[in-house]
Amino acid sequence: MSKHKKDFRTDTLCIHAGQEPDKEFGSVVAPIYQTSTFAFETAEQGAARFAGKEPGYIYTRLGNPTTKMLEDNIAALEEGVLALATSTGMAAVSTLYFALLGQGDHVVASSAMYGPSRIILERDFVRFGVSATFVDTGDTGAVKAAWRPNTKLLYVETPTNPTLSITDLGACSEWAHKNGALLVVDNTFMSPILQKPLRHGADIVLHSVTKFINGHSDVVGGIIVFKDEPLFKKVRPVLTHLGGTMDPHQAWLVLRGTKTLALRVRAAQENARAVAELLASHPAVEWVKYPGLEKEPAIKALIEKQMDGPGSLISFELKGGIEAGKRFLDGTSLMTLAVSLGGIETLIQHPASMTHAGMSRENRLAAGISDGLVRLSVGCEDKEDLLKEMKEGLNKLV
Ligand SMILES: *Cc1c(COP(=O)(O)O)cnc(C)c1O
């Protein structure tokens, strides 16, 4: 029985998609095919594999059975047809830019997108004649206003990091397709448990699997999922030639993470709801942004339409701005002061001096990242322990 079936539900797919007990010895867990190269039985077979006339592996940069299991697993979770695992999330992003863009092409992208995803467009791809306009893609009107006749790619993160602006994927895909462009969505923040962008018209979805998908803060990696085979065939040779493919041991570790993905995402979300409510009601807090606290009816309706929950990332600013923020950060003990997100442990960081320090202050403020903004990636610790530490830290500030 193939486990890669659309009729299983998400939680089942996390555990089983892409994986069968091993045919040789019945090992229930995926074997790690830790090899760089694969032997051919005959010269003819080698030639047939190179010619693409016979399935089978050749060389690990071009494909590996353990890595393939992870690719099939995430393709099933995202409801795509095929996937490509990459050495890091940024290898997924840069490979996509290389594969989809050429001289003279223009990109419209979310202004508060992941720092390096924006920086390589502004500093590197610009050298090859690619231009980009960054807008709050949560405003579909701004996307349309930024559009040019040579726009080939609409690149969206929703919710954005750390401003948590929500983009209407259905409206964006309709607009992009009507105007001859592709919609690529970085779904790292939501994971396929809470959002499946291909359902809403995206052509390609990517993840930093470093975050929720692996979930244990011990691996870096990325993945690209395709809605159809022609797009996969366009990107695959670019990835295998540029060389950002995933290593089989890395893939095996990530497969341990995917089994508990749904459980972790929901546990962290339950904690995050409670933490967000505490922040929203505390006098030391200037404002808090969390999709679960959204009051604006149109955004609330959009969240209900395209997200299966508000997730576990919260942004907030303390009264007293950056100075109060630093005191709060330095006073935490259960929450770890570190960048990254989506792991089982709660992480807290200050984007203006950390993840988004590479952006100019002007661009940062324009993207909605104020100097005092603090970002929290809520983990799976006991809820009462988290709330206790939060309360104690906040009470010291008033
Ligand atoms: C972390 C992250 C990336 C980059 O992934 P790496 O695995 O660090 O290379 C890309 N997009 C988003 C939204 C991220 O959070």
The ligand as a Tripos MOL2 file, in Angstrom:
@<TRIPOS>MOLECULE
LIG
   15    15     1     0     0
SMALL
NO_CHARGES

@<TRIPOS>ATOM
      1 C1         15.0380   30.8430    8.2710 C.3       1 LIG1
      2 C2         14.2380   31.2610    7.1050 C.ar      1 LIG1
      3 C3         14.7530   31.1590    5.7970 C.ar      1 LIG1
      4 C4         16.1620   30.6850    5.5040 C.3       1 LIG1
      5 O1         16.3700   29.3750    5.9020 O.3       1 LIG1
      6 P1         17.8120   28.7800    6.3410 P.3       1 LIG1
      7 O2         17.4750   27.3560    6.6100 O.co2     1 LIG1
      8 O3         18.2730   29.5400    7.5290 O.co2     1 LIG1
      9 O4         18.7260   28.9600    5.1860 O.co2     1 LIG1
     10 C5         13.9270   31.5350    4.7550 C.ar      1 LIG1
     11 N1         12.6740   32.0100    4.9710 N.ar      1 LIG1
     12 C6         12.1700   32.1270    6.2200 C.ar      1 LIG1
     13 C7         10.7800   32.6500    6.3880 C.3       1 LIG1
     14 C8         12.9250   31.7660    7.3310 C.ar      1 LIG1
     15 O5         12.4110   31.9100    8.5500 O.3       1 LIG1
@<TRIPOS>BOND
     1     1     2 1
     2     2     3 ar
     3     2    14 ar
     4     3     4 1
     5     3    10 ar
     6     4     5 1
     7     5     6 1
     8     6     7 2
     9     6     8 1
    10     6     9 1
    11    10    11 ar
    12    11    12 ar
    13    12    13 1
    14    12    14 ar
    15    14    15 1
@<TRIPOS>SUBSTRUCTURE
     1 LIG1         1 GROUP 0 **** ****
